[in-house]
Amino acid sequence: MDATDRDTSGDAASEDLLTARIIEATSAKIAQGEDVALPNAVWEAIESGQHPVRAIRKYRGLTQTAVAERSGLGQGYIADIEAGRKTGSAASLKAIAAALHVPLGMLVG
């Protein structure tokens, strides 16, 4: 166990260092397209039961038709996924994630 592995709770300098590392790792993922920063309102909508596709689509200011066109899917299919009537195939969810500019894990995580 080295100095970075021990319990440092309560130590302000260690907490600041840990926070800086988390920010650095998250920033790197965002830069590589592996993660995306979304406002708390989007996460709150998802946590309250709104489908991630709908919450992110609305945040992006897109219509279901626009997402359908960008993903090569039908608008009705997008609507069914948002309403929970369909789960969507891996390929369709990947296309929707690309249309929304988010990693696939944000839609299925």
A tleap script that builds the chain and sets N, CA, C and O, in Angstrom:
source leaprc.protein.ff14SB
mol = sequence {
  NMET ASP ALA THR ASP ARG ASP THR SER GLY
  ASP ALA ALA SER GLU ASP LEU LEU THR ALA
  ARG ILE ILE GLU ALA THR SER ALA LYS ILE
  ALA GLN GLY GLU ASP VAL ALA LEU PRO ASN
  ALA VAL TRP GLU ALA ILE GLU SER GLY GLN
  HIE PRO VAL ARG ALA ILE ARG LYS TYR ARG
  GLY LEU THR GLN THR ALA VAL ALA GLU ARG
  SER GLY LEU GLY GLN GLY TYR ILE ALA ASP
  ILE GLU ALA GLY ARG LYS THR GLY SER ALA
  ALA SER LEU LYS ALA ILE ALA ALA ALA LEU
  HIE VAL PRO LEU GLY MET LEU VAL CGLY
}
set mol.1.N position { 0.855 -1.180 0.000 }
set mol.1.CA position { 0.000 0.000 0.000 }
set mol.1.C position { 0.894 1.233 0.000 }
set mol.1.O position { 1.766 1.381 0.855 }
set mol.2.N position { 0.667 2.112 -0.964 }
set mol.2.CA position { 1.458 3.337 -0.993 }
set mol.2.C position { 0.633 4.498 -0.458 }
set mol.2.O position { -0.503 4.308 -0.024 }
set mol.3.N position { 1.187 5.675 -0.486 }
set mol.3.CA position { 0.542 6.852 0.100 }
set mol.3.C position { -0.782 7.183 -0.564 }
set mol.3.O position { -1.649 7.780 0.074 }
set mol.4.N position { -0.966 6.810 -1.835 }
set mol.4.CA position { -2.222 7.142 -2.515 }
set mol.4.C position { -3.328 6.163 -2.182 }
set mol.4.O position { -4.492 6.429 -2.484 }
set mol.5.N position { -2.990 5.010 -1.552 }
set mol.5.CA position { -3.989 3.991 -1.247 }
set mol.5.C position { -4.553 4.079 0.167 }
set mol.5.O position { -5.574 3.455 0.456 }
set mol.6.N position { -3.927 4.822 1.032 }
set mol.6.CA position { -4.386 4.829 2.416 }
set mol.6.C position { -5.578 5.770 2.599 }
set mol.6.O position { -5.816 6.669 1.794 }
set mol.7.N position { -6.308 5.536 3.669 }
set mol.7.CA position { -7.485 6.346 3.987 }
set mol.7.C position { -7.028 7.735 4.415 }
set mol.7.O position { -6.289 7.886 5.388 }
set mol.8.N position { -7.469 8.731 3.685 }
set mol.8.CA position { -7.074 10.101 3.999 }
set mol.8.C position { -8.304 10.974 4.243 }
set mol.8.O position { -8.241 12.197 4.110 }
set mol.9.N position { -9.423 10.340 4.600 }
set mol.9.CA position { -10.629 11.123 4.815 }
set mol.9.C position { -10.390 12.155 5.906 }
set mol.9.O position { -9.796 11.862 6.944 }
set mol.10.N position { -10.854 13.342 5.655 }
set mol.10.CA position { -10.696 14.415 6.610 }
set mol.10.C position { -9.474 15.271 6.364 }
set mol.10.O position { -9.383 16.374 6.901 }
set mol.11.N position { -8.548 14.804 5.582 }
set mol.11.CA position { -7.342 15.544 5.257 }
set mol.11.C position { -7.648 16.408 4.031 }
set mol.11.O position { -7.769 15.887 2.922 }
set mol.12.N position { -7.771 17.699 4.221 }
set mol.12.CA position { -8.187 18.612 3.151 }
set mol.12.C position { -7.252 18.567 1.950 }
set mol.12.O position { -7.717 18.585 0.810 }
set mol.13.N position { -5.962 18.512 2.179 }
set mol.13.CA position { -5.006 18.474 1.063 }
set mol.13.C position { -5.176 17.195 0.248 }
set mol.13.O position { -5.121 17.227 -0.981 }
set mol.14.N position { -5.381 16.068 0.934 }
set mol.14.CA position { -5.587 14.800 0.236 }
set mol.14.C position { -6.903 14.802 -0.533 }
set mol.14.O position { -6.977 14.284 -1.648 }
set mol.15.N position { -7.934 15.381 0.058 }
set mol.15.CA position { -9.223 15.470 -0.625 }
set mol.15.C position { -9.110 16.353 -1.868 }
set mol.15.O position { -9.688 16.041 -2.909 }
set mol.16.N position { -8.371 17.443 -1.757 }
set mol.16.CA position { -8.161 18.314 -2.921 }
set mol.16.C position { -7.414 17.577 -4.023 }
set mol.16.O position { -7.742 17.723 -5.201 }
set mol.17.N position { -6.414 16.788 -3.650 }
set mol.17.CA position { -5.650 16.016 -4.623 }
set mol.17.C position { -6.543 14.977 -5.295 }
set mol.17.O position { -6.471 14.794 -6.510 }
set mol.18.N position { -7.373 14.305 -4.527 }
set mol.18.CA position { -8.295 13.311 -5.080 }
set mol.18.C position { -9.286 13.976 -6.024 }
set mol.18.O position { -9.563 13.447 -7.100 }
set mol.19.N position { -9.817 15.119 -5.640 }
set mol.19.CA position { -10.749 15.853 -6.494 }
set mol.19.C position { -10.069 16.252 -7.807 }
set mol.19.O position { -10.663 16.131 -8.879 }
set mol.20.N position { -8.854 16.718 -7.722 }
set mol.20.CA position { -8.104 17.102 -8.930 }
set mol.20.C position { -7.901 15.907 -9.845 }
set mol.20.O position { -8.003 16.037 -11.065 }
set mol.21.N position { -7.612 14.739 -9.268 }
set mol.21.CA position { -7.435 13.526 -10.079 }
set mol.21.C position { -8.737 13.118 -10.761 }
set mol.21.O position { -8.727 12.720 -11.926 }
set mol.22.N position { -9.843 13.214 -10.055 }
set mol.22.CA position { -11.144 12.873 -10.632 }
set mol.22.C position { -11.468 13.819 -11.781 }
set mol.22.O position { -11.915 13.382 -12.842 }
set mol.23.N position { -11.245 15.101 -11.575 }
set mol.23.CA position { -11.501 16.093 -12.624 }
set mol.23.C position { -10.616 15.820 -13.837 }
set mol.23.O position { -11.081 15.891 -14.975 }
set mol.24.N position { -9.356 15.513 -13.599 }
set mol.24.CA position { -8.419 15.222 -14.698 }
set mol.24.C position { -8.868 13.991 -15.479 }
set mol.24.O position { -8.868 14.006 -16.710 }
set mol.25.N position { -9.249 12.932 -14.779 }
set mol.25.CA position { -9.683 11.705 -15.450 }
set mol.25.C position { -10.971 11.932 -16.236 }
set mol.25.O position { -11.113 11.444 -17.357 }
set mol.26.N position { -11.900 12.669 -15.651 }
set mol.26.CA position { -13.160 12.954 -16.333 }
set mol.26.C position { -12.921 13.839 -17.546 }
set mol.26.O position { -13.497 13.601 -18.608 }
set mol.27.N position { -12.089 14.843 -17.406 }
set mol.27.CA position { -11.775 15.727 -18.534 }
set mol.27.C position { -11.144 14.952 -19.680 }
set mol.27.O position { -11.441 15.217 -20.845 }
set mol.28.N position { -10.284 14.005 -19.365 }
set mol.28.CA position { -9.652 13.186 -20.404 }
set mol.28.C position { -10.693 12.337 -21.122 }
set mol.28.O position { -10.647 12.205 -22.345 }
set mol.29.N position { -11.628 11.763 -20.376 }
set mol.29.CA position { -12.682 10.960 -21.004 }
set mol.29.C position { -13.568 11.817 -21.900 }
set mol.29.O position { -13.947 11.387 -22.989 }
set mol.30.N position { -13.898 13.013 -21.457 }
set mol.30.CA position { -14.704 13.922 -22.269 }
set mol.30.C position { -13.961 14.266 -23.553 }
set mol.30.O position { -14.556 14.265 -24.631 }
set mol.31.N position { -12.681 14.558 -23.450 }
set mol.31.CA position { -11.872 14.912 -24.619 }
set mol.31.C position { -11.793 13.761 -25.612 }
set mol.31.O position { -11.707 13.995 -26.817 }
set mol.32.N position { -11.821 12.525 -25.130 }
set mol.32.CA position { -11.735 11.353 -25.991 }
set mol.32.C position { -13.114 10.892 -26.469 }
set mol.32.O position { -13.214 9.917 -27.213 }
set mol.33.N position { -14.175 11.582 -26.048 }
set mol.33.CA position { -15.525 11.202 -26.451 }
set mol.33.C position { -16.084 10.023 -25.686 }
set mol.33.O position { -17.100 9.452 -26.084 }
set mol.34.N position { -15.437 9.647 -24.592 }
set mol.34.CA position { -15.888 8.524 -23.786 }
set mol.34.C position { -16.888 8.941 -22.716 }
set mol.34.O position { -17.543 8.096 -22.107 }
set mol.35.N position { -16.998 10.212 -22.495 }
set mol.35.CA position { -17.907 10.733 -21.479 }
set mol.35.C position { -18.355 12.106 -21.951 }
set mol.35.O position { -17.760 12.688 -22.857 }
set mol.36.N position { -19.373 12.600 -21.348 }
set mol.36.CA position { -19.874 13.914 -21.720 }
set mol.36.C position { -20.421 14.578 -20.461 }
set mol.36.O position { -20.997 13.918 -19.596 }
set mol.37.N position { -20.235 15.861 -20.374 }
set mol.37.CA position { -20.754 16.611 -19.236 }
set mol.37.C position { -22.169 17.070 -19.564 }
set mol.37.O position { -22.394 17.749 -20.566 }
set mol.38.N position { -23.096 16.704 -18.732 }
set mol.38.CA position { -24.488 17.129 -18.889 }
set mol.38.C position { -24.915 17.847 -17.615 }
set mol.38.O position { -24.433 17.524 -16.529 }
set mol.39.N position { -25.812 18.814 -17.740 }
set mol.39.CA position { -26.245 19.549 -16.542 }
set mol.39.C position { -27.029 18.650 -15.577 }
set mol.39.O position { -27.589 17.625 -15.965 }
set mol.40.N position { -27.047 19.061 -14.344 }
set mol.40.CA position { -27.769 18.307 -13.317 }
set mol.40.C position { -29.225 18.079 -13.681 }
set mol.40.O position { -29.785 17.034 -13.347 }
set mol.41.N position { -29.848 19.030 -14.354 }
set mol.41.CA position { -31.260 18.877 -14.707 }
set mol.41.C position { -31.488 17.642 -15.570 }
set mol.41.O position { -32.522 16.986 -15.446 }
set mol.42.N position { -30.541 17.320 -16.439 }
set mol.42.CA position { -30.672 16.128 -17.286 }
set mol.42.C position { -30.587 14.878 -16.422 }
set mol.42.O position { -31.401 13.966 -16.565 }
set mol.43.N position { -29.609 14.832 -15.530 }
set mol.43.CA position { -29.460 13.667 -14.652 }
set mol.43.C position { -30.670 13.519 -13.731 }
set mol.43.O position { -31.116 12.403 -13.466 }
set mol.44.N position { -31.194 14.629 -13.250 }
set mol.44.CA position { -32.377 14.574 -12.392 }
set mol.44.C position { -33.582 14.037 -13.153 }
set mol.44.O position { -34.369 13.264 -12.606 }
set mol.45.N position { -33.732 14.444 -14.422 }
set mol.45.CA position { -34.834 13.941 -15.246 }
set mol.45.C position { -34.706 12.432 -15.432 }
set mol.45.O position { -35.694 11.704 -15.339 }
set mol.46.N position { -33.496 11.968 -15.694 }
set mol.46.CA position { -33.260 10.535 -15.872 }
set mol.46.C position { -33.535 9.786 -14.571 }
set mol.46.O position { -34.187 8.742 -14.579 }
set mol.47.N position { -33.043 10.315 -13.461 }
set mol.47.CA position { -33.250 9.671 -12.166 }
set mol.47.C position { -34.716 9.641 -11.766 }
set mol.47.O position { -35.143 8.752 -11.030 }
set mol.48.N position { -35.493 10.613 -12.249 }
set mol.48.CA position { -36.920 10.638 -11.909 }
set mol.48.C position { -37.744 9.750 -12.832 }
set mol.48.O position { -38.966 9.684 -12.696 }
set mol.49.N position { -37.089 9.065 -13.770 }
set mol.49.CA position { -37.802 8.101 -14.600 }
set mol.49.C position { -37.885 8.427 -16.077 }
set mol.49.O position { -38.360 7.602 -16.857 }
set mol.50.N position { -37.439 9.600 -16.483 }
set mol.50.CA position { -37.453 9.942 -17.901 }
set mol.50.C position { -36.384 9.116 -18.616 }
set mol.50.O position { -35.270 8.956 -18.116 }
set mol.51.N position { -36.736 8.598 -19.783 }
set mol.51.CA position { -35.770 7.795 -20.528 }
set mol.51.C position { -34.572 8.671 -20.906 }
set mol.51.O position { -34.750 9.826 -21.292 }
set mol.52.N position { -33.353 8.130 -20.798 }
set mol.52.CA position { -32.168 8.927 -21.136 }
set mol.52.C position { -32.204 9.507 -22.549 }
set mol.52.O position { -31.743 10.627 -22.767 }
set mol.53.N position { -32.746 8.758 -23.510 }
set mol.53.CA position { -32.825 9.283 -24.878 }
set mol.53.C position { -33.645 10.564 -24.895 }
set mol.53.O position { -33.247 11.552 -25.512 }
set mol.54.N position { -34.784 10.550 -24.222 }
set mol.54.CA position { -35.654 11.726 -24.199 }
set mol.54.C position { -34.991 12.899 -23.471 }
set mol.54.O position { -34.991 14.026 -23.966 }
set mol.55.N position { -34.429 12.623 -22.292 }
set mol.55.CA position { -33.820 13.695 -21.498 }
set mol.55.C position { -32.670 14.362 -22.256 }
set mol.55.O position { -32.567 15.588 -22.286 }
set mol.56.N position { -31.820 13.556 -22.859 }
set mol.56.CA position { -30.671 14.109 -23.581 }
set mol.56.C position { -31.128 14.786 -24.863 }
set mol.56.O position { -30.618 15.848 -25.218 }
set mol.57.N position { -32.081 14.185 -25.558 }
set mol.57.CA position { -32.614 14.787 -26.782 }
set mol.57.C position { -33.194 16.165 -26.500 }
set mol.57.O position { -32.925 17.119 -27.231 }
set mol.58.N position { -33.982 16.267 -25.451 }
set mol.58.CA position { -34.587 17.553 -25.115 }
set mol.58.C position { -33.519 18.578 -24.725 }
set mol.58.O position { -33.606 19.746 -25.106 }
set mol.59.N position { -32.526 18.143 -23.973 }
set mol.59.CA position { -31.432 19.039 -23.603 }
set mol.59.C position { -30.710 19.558 -24.848 }
set mol.59.O position { -30.332 20.727 -24.916 }
set mol.60.N position { -30.527 18.693 -25.810 }
set mol.60.CA position { -29.852 19.074 -27.050 }
set mol.60.C position { -30.749 19.926 -27.965 }
set mol.60.O position { -30.280 20.457 -28.971 }
set mol.61.N position { -32.035 20.055 -27.615 }
set mol.61.CA position { -32.964 20.850 -28.417 }
set mol.61.C position { -33.353 20.166 -29.721 }
set mol.61.O position { -33.637 20.829 -30.719 }
set mol.62.N position { -33.363 18.846 -29.707 }
set mol.62.CA position { -33.685 18.080 -30.909 }
set mol.62.C position { -35.086 17.491 -30.834 }
set mol.62.O position { -35.584 17.186 -29.750 }
set mol.63.N position { -35.708 17.336 -31.974 }
set mol.63.CA position { -36.985 16.632 -32.053 }
set mol.63.C position { -36.705 15.147 -32.263 }
set mol.63.O position { -35.590 14.756 -32.608 }
set mol.64.N position { -37.723 14.334 -32.054 }
set mol.64.CA position { -37.580 12.911 -32.346 }
set mol.64.C position { -37.257 12.715 -33.829 }
set mol.64.O position { -36.485 11.826 -34.188 }
set mol.65.N position { -37.843 13.534 -34.674 }
set mol.65.CA position { -37.587 13.441 -36.113 }
set mol.65.C position { -36.120 13.724 -36.420 }
set mol.65.O position { -35.513 13.032 -37.237 }
set mol.66.N position { -35.555 14.725 -35.778 }
set mol.66.CA position { -34.145 15.055 -36.003 }
set mol.66.C position { -33.246 13.899 -35.561 }
set mol.66.O position { -32.296 13.551 -36.262 }
set mol.67.N position { -33.540 13.303 -34.403 }
set mol.67.CA position { -32.745 12.164 -33.929 }
set mol.67.C position { -32.913 10.987 -34.886 }
set mol.67.O position { -31.951 10.280 -35.186 }
set mol.68.N position { -34.128 10.782 -35.358 }
set mol.68.CA position { -34.386 9.702 -36.312 }
set mol.68.C position { -33.570 9.900 -37.590 }
set mol.68.O position { -32.965 8.955 -38.094 }
set mol.69.N position { -33.554 11.115 -38.107 }
set mol.69.CA position { -32.800 11.398 -39.327 }
set mol.69.C position { -31.302 11.203 -39.099 }
set mol.69.O position { -30.616 10.626 -39.943 }
set mol.70.N position { -30.800 11.672 -37.980 }
set mol.70.CA position { -29.366 11.555 -37.683 }
set mol.70.C position { -28.940 10.111 -37.451 }
set mol.70.O position { -27.801 9.739 -37.733 }
set mol.71.N position { -29.856 9.303 -36.939 }
set mol.71.CA position { -29.524 7.918 -36.597 }
set mol.71.C position { -29.905 6.925 -37.683 }
set mol.71.O position { -29.488 5.768 -37.641 }
set mol.72.N position { -30.693 7.366 -38.652 }
set mol.72.CA position { -31.147 6.461 -39.699 }
set mol.72.C position { -32.278 5.553 -39.254 }
set mol.72.O position { -32.522 4.511 -39.863 }
set mol.73.N position { -32.957 5.939 -38.207 }
set mol.73.CA position { -34.071 5.162 -37.668 }
set mol.73.C position { -35.372 5.917 -37.879 }
set mol.73.O position { -35.360 7.085 -38.268 }
set mol.74.N position { -36.477 5.265 -37.627 }
set mol.74.CA position { -37.774 5.919 -37.759 }
set mol.74.C position { -38.134 6.716 -36.520 }
set mol.74.O position { -37.734 6.373 -35.407 }
set mol.75.N position { -38.898 7.791 -36.724 }
set mol.75.CA position { -39.330 8.621 -35.606 }
set mol.75.C position { -40.187 7.808 -34.635 }
set mol.75.O position { -40.061 7.971 -33.422 }
set mol.76.N position { -41.046 6.945 -35.146 }
set mol.76.CA position { -41.886 6.115 -34.285 }
set mol.76.C position { -41.069 5.185 -33.404 }
set mol.76.O position { -41.433 4.920 -32.258 }
set mol.77.N position { -39.975 4.697 -33.939 }
set mol.77.CA position { -39.089 3.824 -33.180 }
set mol.77.C position { -38.444 4.607 -32.033 }
set mol.77.O position { -38.341 4.104 -30.914 }
set mol.78.N position { -38.014 5.829 -32.313 }
set mol.78.CA position { -37.449 6.694 -31.266 }
set mol.78.C position { -38.506 6.931 -30.185 }
set mol.78.O position { -38.213 6.841 -28.993 }
set mol.79.N position { -39.720 7.230 -30.605 }
set mol.79.CA position { -40.812 7.469 -29.657 }
set mol.79.C position { -41.072 6.232 -28.802 }
set mol.79.O position { -41.287 6.349 -27.596 }
set mol.80.N position { -41.053 5.051 -29.415 }
set mol.80.CA position { -41.276 3.813 -28.665 }
set mol.80.C position { -40.166 3.568 -27.635 }
set mol.80.O position { -40.441 3.102 -26.529 }
set mol.81.N position { -38.930 3.876 -27.991 }
set mol.81.CA position { -37.825 3.714 -27.037 }
set mol.81.C position { -37.998 4.694 -25.880 }
set mol.81.O position { -37.866 4.316 -24.716 }
set mol.82.N position { -38.291 5.947 -26.203 }
set mol.82.CA position { -38.470 6.953 -25.142 }
set mol.82.C position { -39.614 6.595 -24.207 }
set mol.82.O position { -39.541 6.859 -23.006 }
set mol.83.N position { -40.679 5.991 -24.753 }
set mol.83.CA position { -41.842 5.637 -23.941 }
set mol.83.C position { -41.673 4.311 -23.217 }
set mol.83.O position { -42.516 3.934 -22.402 }
set mol.84.N position { -40.590 3.602 -23.507 }
set mol.84.CA position { -40.362 2.320 -22.863 }
set mol.84.C position { -41.117 1.168 -23.496 }
set mol.84.O position { -41.145 0.070 -22.940 }
set mol.85.N position { -41.732 1.398 -24.651 }
set mol.85.CA position { -42.441 0.321 -25.347 }
set mol.85.C position { -41.475 -0.622 -26.050 }
set mol.85.O position { -41.793 -1.787 -26.292 }
set mol.86.N position { -40.285 -0.103 -26.376 }
set mol.86.CA position { -39.219 -0.908 -26.978 }
set mol.86.C position { -37.917 -0.575 -26.269 }
set mol.86.O position { -37.707 0.549 -25.814 }
set mol.87.N position { -37.048 -1.574 -26.185 }
set mol.87.CA position { -35.759 -1.332 -25.545 }
set mol.87.C position { -34.711 -0.877 -26.547 }
set mol.87.O position { -33.749 -0.204 -26.175 }
set mol.88.N position { -34.882 -1.229 -27.793 }
set mol.88.CA position { -33.922 -0.873 -28.834 }
set mol.88.C position { -32.799 -1.887 -28.906 }
set mol.88.O position { -32.312 -2.370 -27.885 }
set mol.89.N position { -32.402 -2.198 -30.105 }
set mol.89.CA position { -31.284 -3.129 -30.304 }
set mol.89.C position { -29.982 -2.402 -29.981 }
set mol.89.O position { -29.944 -1.176 -29.873 }
set mol.90.N position { -28.929 -3.180 -29.831 }
set mol.90.CA position { -27.614 -2.583 -29.568 }
set mol.90.C position { -27.225 -1.645 -30.704 }
set mol.90.O position { -26.701 -0.557 -30.464 }
set mol.91.N position { -27.480 -2.064 -31.933 }
set mol.91.CA position { -27.116 -1.240 -33.092 }
set mol.91.C position { -27.913 0.061 -33.124 }
set mol.91.O position { -27.364 1.124 -33.413 }
set mol.92.N position { -29.217 -0.026 -32.826 }
set mol.92.CA position { -30.033 1.193 -32.865 }
set mol.92.C position { -29.657 2.144 -31.735 }
set mol.92.O position { -29.620 3.358 -31.936 }
set mol.93.N position { -29.379 1.607 -30.553 }
set mol.93.CA position { -28.978 2.472 -29.448 }
set mol.93.C position { -27.621 3.119 -29.714 }
set mol.93.O position { -27.386 4.263 -29.324 }
set mol.94.N position { -26.744 2.395 -30.368 }
set mol.94.CA position { -25.440 2.962 -30.742 }
set mol.94.C position { -25.642 4.116 -31.726 }
set mol.94.O position { -24.978 5.147 -31.619 }
set mol.95.N position { -26.558 3.942 -32.685 }
set mol.95.CA position { -26.842 5.006 -33.655 }
set mol.95.C position { -27.477 6.218 -32.976 }
set mol.95.O position { -27.167 7.358 -33.319 }
set mol.96.N position { -28.363 5.970 -32.014 }
set mol.96.CA position { -28.998 7.069 -31.284 }
set mol.96.C position { -27.951 7.806 -30.443 }
set mol.96.O position { -27.944 9.036 -30.395 }
set mol.97.N position { -27.077 7.058 -29.788 }
set mol.97.CA position { -26.015 7.680 -28.986 }
set mol.97.C position { -25.148 8.577 -29.864 }
set mol.97.O position { -24.793 9.685 -29.460 }
set mol.98.N position { -24.812 8.114 -31.045 }
set mol.98.CA position { -24.010 8.930 -31.963 }
set mol.98.C position { -24.785 10.176 -32.378 }
set mol.98.O position { -24.209 11.259 -32.478 }
set mol.99.N position { -26.076 10.030 -32.619 }
set mol.99.CA position { -26.909 11.174 -33.011 }
set mol.99.C position { -26.999 12.213 -31.896 }
set mol.99.O position { -27.104 13.412 -32.156 }
set mol.100.N position { -26.956 11.738 -30.651 }
set mol.100.CA position { -27.045 12.637 -29.493 }
set mol.100.C position { -25.672 13.092 -29.001 }
set mol.100.O position { -25.576 13.896 -28.073 }
set mol.101.N position { -24.617 12.578 -29.620 }
set mol.101.CA position { -23.233 12.909 -29.236 }
set mol.101.C position { -22.941 12.543 -27.788 }
set mol.101.O position { -22.388 13.336 -27.027 }
set mol.102.N position { -23.327 11.319 -27.423 }
set mol.102.CA position { -23.028 10.798 -26.091 }
set mol.102.C position { -22.515 9.372 -26.224 }
set mol.102.O position { -22.811 8.706 -27.216 }
set mol.103.N position { -21.746 8.885 -25.240 }
set mol.103.CA position { -21.325 7.490 -25.269 }
set mol.103.C position { -22.534 6.577 -25.083 }
set mol.103.O position { -23.500 6.935 -24.410 }
set mol.104.N position { -22.467 5.405 -25.682 }
set mol.104.CA position { -23.556 4.434 -25.578 }
set mol.104.C position { -23.928 4.141 -24.124 }
set mol.104.O position { -25.104 3.963 -23.807 }
set mol.105.N position { -22.939 4.093 -23.253 }
set mol.105.CA position { -23.198 3.795 -21.845 }
set mol.105.C position { -24.160 4.763 -21.174 }
set mol.105.O position { -24.787 4.414 -20.174 }
set mol.106.N position { -24.285 5.960 -21.702 }
set mol.106.CA position { -25.229 6.926 -21.113 }
set mol.106.C position { -26.677 6.537 -21.391 }
set mol.106.O position { -27.584 6.961 -20.674 }
set mol.107.N position { -26.893 5.743 -22.416 }
set mol.107.CA position { -28.250 5.336 -22.757 }
set mol.107.C position { -28.627 3.994 -22.154 }
set mol.107.O position { -29.807 3.715 -21.943 }
set mol.108.N position { -27.645 3.175 -21.879 }
set mol.108.CA position { -27.926 1.844 -21.382 }
set mol.108.C position { -27.374 1.577 -19.990 }
set mol.108.O position { -27.567 0.491 -19.444 }
set mol.109.N position { -26.689 2.557 -19.413 }
set mol.109.CA position { -26.039 2.374 -18.111 }
set mol.109.C position { -26.957 2.387 -17.005 }
set mol.109.O position { -26.541 2.244 -15.855 }
savepdb mol mol.pdb
quit
